[in-house]
Amino acid sequence: MVEELLGKALARKRSLRKDETIDVFNRVTYFFPKDFVITNYPRNPVAVFNPGAVLVGKALHVFPRLIFDYYKYVSSIGHFIVNIDDLLNGEVKKPLEMEVVFWPRDIQEFLGCEDPRVFFRNSRFELLYTAKGYKDWSQEGKPHTDFLAYAVLDEDLNLIEKRYISIKSTLGEYVPVSMKDSSFVESKVILTRLTVGDAKVCWRGRLEGSYIDLYSLDPVFFPEEWETKVGWSTNTVEVKEGYLVGWHAVLKDLTYKNGLALVDGRGRLLGTTNYVLSPKGVIEEYGDRIRVIFGCGLVVYGGRVIWIGGVSDWAIGVFETSEREIMNLMKEAT
């Protein structure tokens, strides 16, 4: 019944974008697995990618996804800090120390903690991440569930709170087979990506505690005819015109390409670019999953838009462009 209601909402699909790539981002630097020393776990990562990031003063806190082996491919989440000016000026000294701050501890994240989006509010770090696992033990060996997890850390990175978000209505509680790629906007407003049938579409909704109100869910960003799916890629950042948020699309040649959208405080789509960031060159195109730039950190600093993202599921890329350039490419959603 819940999927039927969500499916009816998808009938409002509309086309907004062109299959056009104007890659306006400059490549600032890359961080590779060899660039890190893990301080609290006696192994070396084989992949460090898809980082969330948030700027606190001039300290850029980066929370990458970590892989330590390919046998089960179970992810954890790390944390390191760089000075934003040093980063932009190419003055970061390597190797960097990094701590594992999140690792799988529940059955819902039995297969990994993935792809965090990070916020700093009230002197606390808030994370939305994908918990890959099972509803109960009997699901092991069967297709997994992508749970949307919410966690709060204090300034010393101690875990204060963790919960799993589901959809609730008068029909009861509903856990989609996949709910991920999510970001907060204002207060209780959330952007999320649900899988409904075969459709992987970006939604907005209202969060009440551990639940998204079913009747608040509204699809706002759809795949175009040459794409297989879309998702929200990054945290939101408040700008004069609203809130900037990164998005990704998977094309039918399986390449990931990225753009930026503008939403209002209620998550309504105000505008979007076409593709403005796409993988190029051997570092970005060749990895464990080829031809990917994905998420998960977005910062606006000194008139620059800085995207801190994973490249081909093995390393981190830092990309920057001017805020004015992005706004000039923004097409109004009408």
Secondary structure, DSSP 4 states (H G I P E B T S, - for coil): -HHHHHHHHGGG------S-B----EEEEEE-GGGEEESSSSS--SEEEEEEEEEETTEEEEEEEEES-SSS--EEEEEEEEEHHHHHTT---SSEEEEEEE---SGGGTTEEEEEEEEEETTEEEEEEEEEE-SSGGGTTS--EEEEEEEEE-TT--EEEEEEEEEEETTEEE--SBEEEEEE-STTEEEEEEEETTEEEEEEEEEETTEEEGGG-EEEE---TTEEEEEEEEEEEEETTEEEEEEEEEETT--EEEEEEEE-TT--EEEE-SB-B---SHHHH-SSSSS-EEEEEEEEETTEEEEEEEETTTEEEEEEEEHHHHHHHPEE--
